[in-house]
Amino acid sequence: MDGAFPGLGTLINIVAVLAGASLGMLAGHRLSAHVRSVVTSCLGLVTLLMAILSALDVTSPALAETVGRGVPILVVLGSLLLGGITGAVLRIEQRLESLAGVVQHWVQRLGRATEGTGEGARERFIEGWLTASLLFCVGPLTILGALSDGLGRGIDQLVLKSALDFFAAMAFASTFGVGVLFSVVSVALIQGTLTLVGLTLGSVVPEANIAALTATGGLLLVGIAFRLLDIKQVPVGDLLPALVFAPVLVSVIAAVT
């Protein structure tokens, strides 16, 4: 399927997330606390599965060929360490919480439906926004689909991703509410930027760089899964810069070897 214009795939994805999240919010109010807890556990397990599949890109032959055998794991480790230190110094997690609080307050002032007020509602809003944003924006379909859209090679991958995101948004919003709805901002910014990258470069970003980013993103999704399953509150927000360091480290290592 060829897009009529660059960005059509992301536009379809945004509509799918909005529709899924809206339906999920309508259904969520009819679910008991126990049912929501079960749904959250199911989402945590599915997120863990998706995380494992993404993290397995560390075994990509293209990545091993570019940086050398045994190095891909070090690339992911280095990305997480550099990203985590950077995120901690910049207090990204704290800033995201503050920003989410501002957004939630803005929604309340407009009189829109939220999950109530108080610390619990704010945490649920943040969890929904961060979890959905990572789930929708980290992965091969996001990267390859947005780049292909920008390169004029069609939007088939983003159409498939939109279908998957529709059901995921519906499930997440039934538990986390309006925070999931606002993940469309993340989808628009990240996929839109990747589409512009494809449009500007005129060629696909090296597969090795995409593999490193996807594998690193998979581990961030593991952190999200741990939070959903109440195993450990991993500061995923502080680790977000790792997604920038991963492809950069691949390029640096490839240049010096």
FITORKOL-275499 format. One line per field, with one value per atom (N, C-alpha, C): residue number from 1; atom name; x, y, z. Coordinates in steps of 0.02 Angstrom, whole numbers, plus 50000, padded with zeros to 5 digits. Layout:
% FITORKOL-275499
keke = (NUM/...)
domar = (CA/...)
X = (X/...)
Y = (Y/...)
Z = (Z/...)
% end
This chain:
% FITORKOL-275499
keke = (1/1/1/2/2/2/3/3/3/4/4/4/5/5/5/6/6/6/7/7/7/8/8/8/9/9/9/10/10/10/11/11/11/12/12/12/13/13/13/14/14/14/15/15/15/16/16/16/17/17/17/18/18/18/19/19/19/20/20/20/21/21/21/22/22/22/23/23/23/24/24/24/25/25/25/26/26/26/27/27/27/28/28/28/29/29/29/30/30/30/31/31/31/32/32/32/33/33/33/34/34/34/35/35/35/36/36/36/37/37/37/38/38/38/39/39/39/40/40/40/41/41/41/42/42/42/43/43/43/44/44/44/45/45/45/46/46/46/47/47/47/48/48/48/49/49/49/50/50/50/51/51/51/52/52/52/53/53/53/54/54/54/55/55/55/56/56/56/57/57/57/58/58/58/59/59/59/60/60/60/61/61/61/62/62/62/63/63/63/64/64/64/65/65/65/66/66/66/67/67/67/68/68/68/69/69/69/70/70/70/71/71/71/72/72/72/73/73/73/74/74/74/75/75/75/76/76/76/77/77/77/78/78/78/79/79/79/80/80/80/81/81/81/82/82/82/83/83/83/84/84/84/85/85/85/86/86/86/87/87/87/88/88/88/89/89/89/90/90/90/91/91/91/92/92/92/93/93/93/94/94/94/95/95/95/96/96/96/97/97/97/98/98/98/99/99/99/100/100/100/101/101/101/102/102/102/103/103/103/104/104/104/105/105/105/106/106/106/107/107/107/108/108/108/109/109/109/110/110/110/111/111/111/112/112/112/113/113/113/114/114/114/115/115/115/116/116/116/117/117/117/118/118/118/119/119/119/120/120/120/121/121/121/122/122/122/123/123/123/124/124/124/125/125/125/126/126/126/127/127/127/128/128/128/129/129/129/130/130/130/131/131/131/132/132/132/133/133/133/134/134/134/135/135/135/136/136/136/137/137/137/138/138/138/139/139/139/140/140/140/141/141/141/142/142/142/143/143/143/144/144/144/145/145/145/146/146/146/147/147/147/148/148/148/149/149/149/150/150/150/151/151/151/152/152/152/153/153/153/154/154/154/155/155/155/156/156/156/157/157/157/158/158/158/159/159/159/160/160/160/161/161/161/162/162/162/163/163/163/164/164/164/165/165/165/166/166/166/167/167/167/168/168/168/169/169/169/170/170/170/171/171/171/172/172/172/173/173/173/174/174/174/175/175/175/176/176/176/177/177/177/178/178/178/179/179/179/180/180/180/181/181/181/182/182/182/183/183/183/184/184/184/185/185/185/186/186/186/187/187/187/188/188/188/189/189/189/190/190/190/191/191/191/192/192/192/193/193/193/194/194/194/195/195/195/196/196/196/197/197/197/198/198/198/199/199/199/200/200/200/201/201/201/202/202/202/203/203/203/204/204/204/205/205/205/206/206/206/207/207/207/208/208/208/209/209/209/210/210/210/211/211/211/212/212/212/213/213/213/214/214/214/215/215/215/216/216/216/217/217/217/218/218/218/219/219/219/220/220/220/221/221/221/222/222/222/223/223/223/224/224/224/225/225/225/226/226/226/227/227/227/228/228/228/229/229/229/230/230/230/231/231/231/232/232/232/233/233/233/234/234/234/235/235/235/236/236/236/237/237/237/238/238/238/239/239/239/240/240/240/241/241/241/242/242/242/243/243/243/244/244/244/245/245/245/246/246/246/247/247/247/248/248/248/249/249/249/250/250/250/251/251/251/252/252/252/253/253/253/254/254/254/255/255/255/256/256/256/257/257/257)
domar = (N/CA/C/N/CA/C/N/CA/C/N/CA/C/N/CA/C/N/CA/C/N/CA/C/N/CA/C/N/CA/C/N/CA/C/N/CA/C/N/CA/C/N/CA/C/N/CA/C/N/CA/C/N/CA/C/N/CA/C/N/CA/C/N/CA/C/N/CA/C/N/CA/C/N/CA/C/N/CA/C/N/CA/C/N/CA/C/N/CA/C/N/CA/C/N/CA/C/N/CA/C/N/CA/C/N/CA/C/N/CA/C/N/CA/C/N/CA/C/N/CA/C/N/CA/C/N/CA/C/N/CA/C/N/CA/C/N/CA/C/N/CA/C/N/CA/C/N/CA/C/N/CA/C/N/CA/C/N/CA/C/N/CA/C/N/CA/C/N/CA/C/N/CA/C/N/CA/C/N/CA/C/N/CA/C/N/CA/C/N/CA/C/N/CA/C/N/CA/C/N/CA/C/N/CA/C/N/CA/C/N/CA/C/N/CA/C/N/CA/C/N/CA/C/N/CA/C/N/CA/C/N/CA/C/N/CA/C/N/CA/C/N/CA/C/N/CA/C/N/CA/C/N/CA/C/N/CA/C/N/CA/C/N/CA/C/N/CA/C/N/CA/C/N/CA/C/N/CA/C/N/CA/C/N/CA/C/N/CA/C/N/CA/C/N/CA/C/N/CA/C/N/CA/C/N/CA/C/N/CA/C/N/CA/C/N/CA/C/N/CA/C/N/CA/C/N/CA/C/N/CA/C/N/CA/C/N/CA/C/N/CA/C/N/CA/C/N/CA/C/N/CA/C/N/CA/C/N/CA/C/N/CA/C/N/CA/C/N/CA/C/N/CA/C/N/CA/C/N/CA/C/N/CA/C/N/CA/C/N/CA/C/N/CA/C/N/CA/C/N/CA/C/N/CA/C/N/CA/C/N/CA/C/N/CA/C/N/CA/C/N/CA/C/N/CA/C/N/CA/C/N/CA/C/N/CA/C/N/CA/C/N/CA/C/N/CA/C/N/CA/C/N/CA/C/N/CA/C/N/CA/C/N/CA/C/N/CA/C/N/CA/C/N/CA/C/N/CA/C/N/CA/C/N/CA/C/N/CA/C/N/CA/C/N/CA/C/N/CA/C/N/CA/C/N/CA/C/N/CA/C/N/CA/C/N/CA/C/N/CA/C/N/CA/C/N/CA/C/N/CA/C/N/CA/C/N/CA/C/N/CA/C/N/CA/C/N/CA/C/N/CA/C/N/CA/C/N/CA/C/N/CA/C/N/CA/C/N/CA/C/N/CA/C/N/CA/C/N/CA/C/N/CA/C/N/CA/C/N/CA/C/N/CA/C/N/CA/C/N/CA/C/N/CA/C/N/CA/C/N/CA/C/N/CA/C/N/CA/C/N/CA/C/N/CA/C/N/CA/C/N/CA/C/N/CA/C/N/CA/C/N/CA/C/N/CA/C/N/CA/C/N/CA/C/N/CA/C/N/CA/C/N/CA/C/N/CA/C/N/CA/C/N/CA/C/N/CA/C/N/CA/C/N/CA/C/N/CA/C/N/CA/C/N/CA/C/N/CA/C/N/CA/C/N/CA/C/N/CA/C/N/CA/C/N/CA/C/N/CA/C/N/CA/C/N/CA/C/N/CA/C/N/CA/C/N/CA/C/N/CA/C/N/CA/C/N/CA/C/N/CA/C/N/CA/C/N/CA/C/N/CA/C/N/CA/C/N/CA/C/N/CA/C/N/CA/C/N/CA/C/N/CA/C/N/CA/C/N/CA/C/N/CA/C/N/CA/C/N/CA/C/N/CA/C/N/CA/C/N/CA/C/N/CA/C/N/CA/C/N/CA/C/N/CA/C/N/CA/C/N/CA/C/N/CA/C/N/CA/C/N/CA/C/N/CA/C/N/CA/C/N/CA/C/N/CA/C/N/CA/C/N/CA/C/N/CA/C/N/CA/C/N/CA/C/N/CA/C/N/CA/C/N/CA/C/N/CA/C/N/CA/C/N/CA/C/N/CA/C)
X = (50042/50000/50044/50038/50078/50040/50076/50044/50035/49979/49967/50015/50038/50086/50125/50187/50227/50192/50188/50156/50086/50060/49993/49990/50043/50044/50040/50077/50074/50006/49975/49908/49858/49862/49819/49831/49895/49913/49884/49887/49860/49785/49750/49677/49662/49702/49690/49699/49752/49764/49709/49688/49634/49570/49554/49492/49496/49553/49560/49559/49595/49597/49529/49492/49425/49378/49380/49337/49358/49424/49448/49426/49427/49406/49331/49292/49220/49208/49247/49238/49267/49322/49356/49313/49268/49226/49177/49168/49121/49157/49223/49261/49275/49273/49288/49363/49383/49454/49492/49460/49492/49503/49454/49460/49515/49519/49572/49640/49645/49708/49729/49681/49695/49717/49682/49699/49770/49787/49854/49907/49894/49941/49949/49893/49895/49936/49925/49963/50037/50053/50123/50155/50120/50147/50156/50107/50112/50168/50174/50228/50296/50300/50362/50378/50327/50337/50363/50331/50353/50423/50439/50506/50559/50544/50591/50603/50549/50555/50597/50588/50627/50700/50711/50779/50820/50787/50822/50857/50842/50877/50951/50971/51041/51080/51046/51078/51077/51057/51053/51120/51122/51185/51215/51172/51196/51232/51206/51237/51304/51306/51369/51421/51400/51447/51475/51434/51455/51502/51487/51526/51571/51560/51599/51561/51577/51542/51558/51507/51515/51508/51511/51507/51435/51386/51318/51291/51305/51281/51314/51379/51414/51385/51363/51331/51267/51227/51164/51180/51229/51248/51273/51317/51343/51288/51241/51185/51143/51129/51088/51125/51190/51228/51233/51253/51258/51190/51140/51072/51045/51057/51032/51065/51131/51167/51142/51135/51111/51041/50997/50928/50923/50967/50966/50989/51042/51068/51016/50982/50932/50865/50860/50798/50737/50746/50694/50631/50639/50579/50539/50575/50542/50508/50542/50513/50452/50455/50398/50338/50351/50297/50266/50310/50285/50245/50272/50237/50170/50170/50107/50056/50081/50036/50006/50046/50022/49969/49984/49937/49872/49876/49816/49775/49809/49774/49739/49773/49744/49681/49685/49627/49568/49584/49532/49499/49540/49513/49467/49481/49437/49373/49372/49312/49308/49365/49364/49368/49353/49352/49422/49435/49498/49481/49534/49524/49517/49493/49486/49546/49554/49610/49649/49705/49745/49806/49851/49914/49904/49856/49844/49824/49781/49759/49816/49858/49915/49964/49978/50024/49995/49929/49897/49902/49893/49899/49969/50020/50089/50106/50085/50098/50067/50006/49973/50007/50026/50059/50127/50168/50235/50234/50192/50188/50165/50111/50084/50132/50165/50211/50269/50297/50352/50329/50271/50246/50231/50204/50186/50245/50297/50351/50417/50423/50485/50473/50510/50502/50516/50527/50544/50489/50426/50372/50370/50384/50385/50441/50501/50560/50557/50551/50551/50490/50432/50371/50373/50397/50400/50453/50510/50561/50537/50504/50477/50426/50386/50336/50371/50424/50460/50496/50518/50554/50507/50441/50393/50386/50404/50400/50336/50288/50224/50215/50153/50137/50108/50122/50095/50114/50177/50199/50163/50153/50119/50044/50015/49945/49937/49983/49983/49993/50041/50054/49993/49957/49898/49844/49837/49787/49807/49871/49894/49887/49905/49901/49829/49782/49712/49690/49705/49684/49725/49789/49831/49807/49790/49766/49700/49657/49593/49604/49651/49664/49697/49747/49781/49735/49696/49653/49598/49578/49527/49553/49619/49650/49679/49715/49752/49716/49665/49625/49657/49646/49661/49735/49779/49851/49869/49835/49847/49826/49773/49748/49802/49838/49889/49953/49958/50016/50018/49963/49962/50011/50025/50074/50143/50159/50223/50227/50172/50170/50181/50146/50152/50223/50253/50321/50373/50373/50426/50419/50359/50350/50354/50330/50335/50408/50449/50520/50555/50540/50570/50549/50487/50465/50504/50516/50557/50629/50655/50722/50726/50676/50674/50667/50627/50616/50680/50718/50779/50838/50847/50905/50901/50841/50833/50856/50877/50897/50883/50875/50858/50917/50902/50954/50983/51048/51079/51043/51037/51001/51033/51099/51134/51113/51106/51085/51014/50971/50901/50898/50940/50940/50962/51014/51038/50985/50952/50899/50841/50822/50765/50781/50842/50861/50863/50890/50891/50820/50778/50708/50673/50692/50662/50675/50735/50751/50713/50701/50659/50588/50565/50498/50497/50553/50558/50546/50577/50567/50494/50460/50389/50349/50367/50332/50341/50401/50413/50369/50360/50317/50245/50222/50153/50140/50191/50183/50202/50216/50235/50296/50343/50406/50457/50465/50512/50493/50497/50482/50545/50559/50617/50607/50655/50648/50657/50609/50613/50622/50591/50598/50670/50709/50779/50821/50796/50833/50819/50772/50752/50810/50859/50915/50954/50947/50982/50961/50900/50876/50914/50943/50984/51056/51081/51150/51161/51110/51119/51142/51105/51129/51192/51203/51263/51325/51320/51376/51393/51342/51355/51395/51376/51411/51483/51492/51559/51605/51579/51619/51634/51585/51597/51650/51654/51701/51773/51781/51848/51875/51833/51857/51864)
Y = (49940/50000/50062/50104/50165/50223/50262/50319/50375/50411/50468/50524/50527/50578/50552/50575/50552/50570/50522/50534/50504/50479/50450/50390/50349/50291/50311/50363/50387/50416/50450/50477/50421/50368/50310/50280/50275/50248/50289/50355/50400/50390/50385/50374/50307/50256/50190/50191/50225/50229/50269/50325/50365/50325/50288/50248/50192/50156/50101/50126/50180/50207/50232/50264/50289/50232/50179/50121/50088/50085/50055/50095/50161/50203/50193/50185/50174/50107/50057/49990/49986/50025/50020/50038/50085/50107/50051/50002/49948/49887/49892/49836/49845/49791/49793/49800/49817/49825/49759/49703/49638/49624/49638/49626/49670/49733/49778/49751/49723/49695/49636/49594/49537/49562/49613/49641/49669/49704/49733/49678/49623/49567/49537/49531/49505/49551/49616/49665/49661/49651/49644/49584/49528/49467/49476/49507/49518/49568/49619/49667/49633/49587/49549/49507/49477/49437/49481/49539/49585/49611/49620/49643/49592/49529/49475/49471/49475/49472/49530/49589/49647/49640/49618/49611/49560/49512/49461/49489/49551/49583/49593/49582/49586/49531/49479/49424/49435/49494/49509/49499/49460/49450/49516/49563/49627/49666/49662/49697/49665/49598/49563/49577/49581/49594/49665/49711/49781/49796/49770/49786/49729/49669/49611/49566/49502/49453/49466/49459/49471/49543/49588/49660/49685/49656/49682/49688/49639/49643/49702/49713/49769/49835/49837/49897/49913/49861/49870/49891/49858/49875/49947/49966/50034/50085/50068/50114/50125/50070/50075/50114/50101/50137/50211/50228/50298/50332/50297/50325/50334/50284/50287/50344/50351/50405/50473/50478/50542/50557/50506/50516/50535/50503/50518/50589/50610/50678/50729/50714/50760/50753/50701/50688/50681/50640/50633/50603/50551/50519/50570/50609/50659/50712/50732/50784/50757/50693/50662/50660/50644/50643/50713/50763/50832/50853/50835/50852/50817/50753/50715/50746/50770/50803/50866/50904/50965/50948/50897/50877/50853/50813/50788/50846/50895/50953/50992/50997/51032/50996/50929/50889/50900/50901/50911/50980/51030/51097/51103/51062/51062/51020/50989/50951/50883/50856/50791/50736/50675/50618/50598/50591/50565/50511/50486/50433/50463/50525/50556/50599/50616/50658/50621/50650/50619/50585/50562/50533/50469/50427/50365/50376/50426/50442/50468/50509/50537/50482/50436/50380/50337/50326/50285/50320/50386/50426/50420/50429/50425/50356/50305/50236/50220/50243/50231/50267/50329/50369/50339/50325/50300/50229/50186/50118/50115/50149/50149/50181/50235/50270/50224/50189/50143/50085/50058/50000/50018/50078/50099/50126/50149/50185/50148/50091/50054/49987/49973/49910/49917/49861/49863/49891/49878/49904/49980/50008/50081/50111/50084/50112/50100/50037/50021/50049/50046/50071/50146/50185/50257/50277/50242/50256/50240/50183/50163/50213/50239/50290/50352/50373/50432/50421/50359/50343/50332/50334/50323/50250/50204/50132/50100/50141/50114/50116/50105/50110/50044/49989/49924/49907/49920/49902/49944/50007/50050/50034/50010/49990/49928/49881/49822/49843/49888/49912/49948/49985/50021/49972/49917/49866/49837/49822/49795/49847/49909/49963/49978/49969/49981/49937/49872/49825/49835/49851/49863/49925/49978/50040/50027/49987/49972/49935/49887/49848/49892/49932/49974/50028/50059/50114/50089/50026/50000/49997/49996/49994/50061/50094/50155/50220/50215/50274/50324/50388/50441/50449/50424/50428/50394/50338/50302/50344/50381/50424/50475/50500/50551/50522/50456/50426/50441/50465/50483/50540/50581/50635/50605/50553/50519/50486/50454/50421/50472/50529/50581/50608/50622/50651/50602/50541/50493/50466/50442/50417/50472/50531/50587/50605/50604/50619/50567/50503/50449/50454/50474/50483/50538/50592/50648/50626/50582/50555/50516/50473/50434/50479/50531/50578/50616/50632/50671/50629/50570/50529/50499/50480/50450/50377/50350/50280/50254/50189/50159/50163/50179/50179/50108/50101/50035/49987/49926/49875/49864/49869/49859/49910/49973/50026/50014/49993/49979/49921/49869/49811/49830/49873/49894/49934/49979/50020/49975/49927/49883/49840/49812/49770/49809/49870/49913/49931/49948/49963/49903/49843/49782/49777/49795/49793/49847/49903/49954/49928/49890/49859/49807/49773/49727/49766/49825/49868/49886/49902/49917/49856/49798/49736/49723/49735/49726/49773/49834/49881/49858/49834/49811/49750/49708/49647/49657/49720/49736/49698/49687/49653/49704/49758/49811/49874/49931/49995/50022/49995/50015/50087/50131/50201/50205/50181/50177/50246/50296/50363/50386/50371/50390/50351/50294/50252/50270/50314/50331/50355/50393/50414/50356/50297/50238/50225/50244/50234/50278/50332/50376/50349/50327/50304/50239/50195/50130/50136/50170/50175/50216/50265/50306/50264/50220/50177/50130/50104/50059/50096/50157/50196/50211/50227/50243/50182/50124/50062/50042/50048/50030/50075/50137/50185/50173/50146/50137/50066/50021/49952/49935)
Z = (50000/50000/50000/49950/49946/49977/50018/50050/50001/50007/49963/49979/50041/50062/50122/50131/50188/50254/50298/50363/50367/50311/50311/50359/50360/50404/50477/50496/50565/50582/50534/50545/50558/50519/50529/50598/50618/50683/50740/50733/50784/50792/50736/50738/50771/50757/50786/50862/50885/50957/50992/50961/50989/50995/50942/50942/50994/50995/51043/51115/51129/51197/51219/51174/51191/51208/51168/51183/51249/51261/51323/51384/51378/51434/51449/51397/51407/51441/51421/51450/51521/51533/51597/51656/51649/51704/51726/51682/51699/51728/51737/51763/51837/51874/51946/51956/52017/52033/52022/52039/52030/51956/51915/51843/51814/51836/51813/51832/51892/51915/51871/51854/51810/51741/51715/51650/51651/51705/51711/51710/51745/51745/51675/51640/51571/51526/51535/51495/51512/51575/51595/51562/51560/51529/51454/51421/51349/51333/51375/51366/51373/51421/51431/51369/51340/51279/51222/51213/51160/51174/51238/51257/51239/51252/51237/51161/51123/51050/51024/51053/51031/51053/51115/51141/51103/51072/51034/50972/50955/50899/50914/50977/50994/50959/50936/50899/50824/50802/50731/50696/50642/50605/50580/50560/50535/50590/50651/50707/50724/50726/50741/50687/50626/50571/50574/50598/50600/50659/50718/50777/50801/50774/50794/50841/50839/50882/50955/50997/51068/51089/51040/51055/51061/51024/51028/51099/51142/51211/51247/51232/51263/51238/51175/51148/51187/51198/51236/51307/51338/51407/51411/51364/51363/51353/51309/51296/51358/51394/51455/51510/51517/51568/51553/51491/51472/51474/51449/51449/51518/51562/51630/51669/51661/51696/51671/51605/51576/51600/51599/51621/51694/51736/51807/51821/51785/51794/51772/51716/51690/51726/51769/51806/51759/51708/51658/51687/51728/51757/51799/51838/51880/51837/51784/51740/51702/51683/51650/51697/51761/51810/51818/51820/51827/51766/51707/51645/51641/51661/51661/51708/51766/51813/51784/51747/51715/51662/51622/51569/51600/51653/51686/51714/51744/51771/51715/51658/51600/51576/51575/51554/51602/51666/51716/51709/51695/51687/51627/51577/51518/51530/51589/51606/51574/51552/51520/51573/51552/51598/51616/51681/51706/51758/51788/51838/51907/51911/51976/51992/52055/52077/52129/52150/52201/52172/52218/52198/52158/52179/52143/52071/52060/51992/51951/51982/51945/51925/51971/51956/51900/51902/51850/51782/51783/51722/51693/51736/51714/51688/51724/51705/51637/51627/51563/51506/51517/51465/51447/51497/51486/51455/51484/51460/51387/51373/51305/51256/51276/51231/51212/51261/51246/51203/51220/51184/51111/51099/51032/50992/51026/50991/50988/51022/51021/50987/50934/50900/50826/50792/50721/50677/50694/50653/50655/50714/50720/50678/50687/50653/50578/50559/50488/50452/50487/50456/50443/50492/50484/50432/50433/50383/50313/50305/50239/50215/50261/50243/50215/50250/50228/50162/50150/50089/50030/50043/49989/49970/50014/50000/50026/50045/50067/50142/50164/50235/50262/50227/50247/50319/50338/50406/50458/50444/50492/50496/50442/50443/50488/50482/50525/50597/50610/50677/50706/50664/50686/50712/50677/50698/50766/50774/50838/50894/50879/50929/50950/50904/50919/50978/50972/51025/51088/51081/51140/51177/51140/51172/51208/51178/51210/51276/51275/51336/51390/51370/51419/51447/51405/51428/51474/51468/51512/51584/51592/51658/51679/51633/51651/51632/51590/51575/51527/51541/51494/51478/51522/51508/51442/51428/51366/51306/51313/51260/51239/51288/51273/51245/51241/51210/51135/51107/51036/51022/51074/51065/51053/51091/51081/51013/50993/50927/50872/50877/50826/50822/50880/50880/50855/50882/50866/50795/50777/50710/50658/50676/50630/50616/50669/50662/50619/50631/50592/50518/50506/50437/50403/50440/50412/50400/50444/50435/50370/50359/50297/50236/50242/50188/50172/50223/50215/50191/50221/50204/50134/50115/50049/50046/50102/50106/50176/50182/50246/50294/50357/50409/50414/50423/50426/50473/50451/50490/50559/50563/50626/50678/50657/50703/50727/50682/50701/50750/50738/50782/50852/50857/50923/50960/50924/50955/50977/50935/50951/51011/51014/51070/51135/51132/51192/51213/51164/51179/51210/51189/51218/51292/51314/51385/51424/51391/51424/51433/51385/51391/51446/51458/51515/51580/51583/51642/51651/51596/51599/51622/51596/51616/51691/51717/51789/51830/51806/51841/51840/51783/51777/51821/51828/51868/51941/51961/52030/52053/52007/52025/52050/52012/52030/51993/52026/51995/51960/51901/51862/51836/51846/51822/51746/51710/51637/51605/51634/51607/51604/51657/51659/51609/51586/51539/51466/51454/51385/51341/51367/51324/51295/51323/51296/51224/51207/51138/51089/51112/51069/51067/51124/51127/51087/51084/51051/50978/50935/50865/50859/50903/50900/50916/50967/50985/50928/50894/50837/50783/50769/50718/50740/50803/50829/50825/50848/50847/50776/50731/50661/50629/50652/50622/50645/50706/50734/50725/50699/50690/50617)
% end
